[in-house]
């Protein structure tokens, strides 16, 4: 009549073993999904990282120029005061 099962150590152990199997199979699937794009996908990501590095270098140069000009302007303002 009642659908409530008693939780015995054997049932608990069986449940844990089944869940471990599920976790291991899903973990393998996610690793395969990460490599699903193959070499092309990995190459694209590496190229994108290189591109970002080049952009970062350009932005750093521009920042240095702005800082130098700001320093010069600050010095001239202080001289005028």
Number of C-alpha atoms within 10 A of each C-alpha: 3 4 5 6 7 7 8 9 9 9 12 11 11 11 11 12 12 11 12 11 11 11 12 10 11 12 12 10 11 11 10 12 11 11 12 12 12 11 10 11 12 14 12 12 12 12 11 12 12 12 11 12 12 12 12 12 11 12 12 12 12 12 12 12 12 12 12 12 12 12 12 12 12 11 11 11 10 9 8 6 5
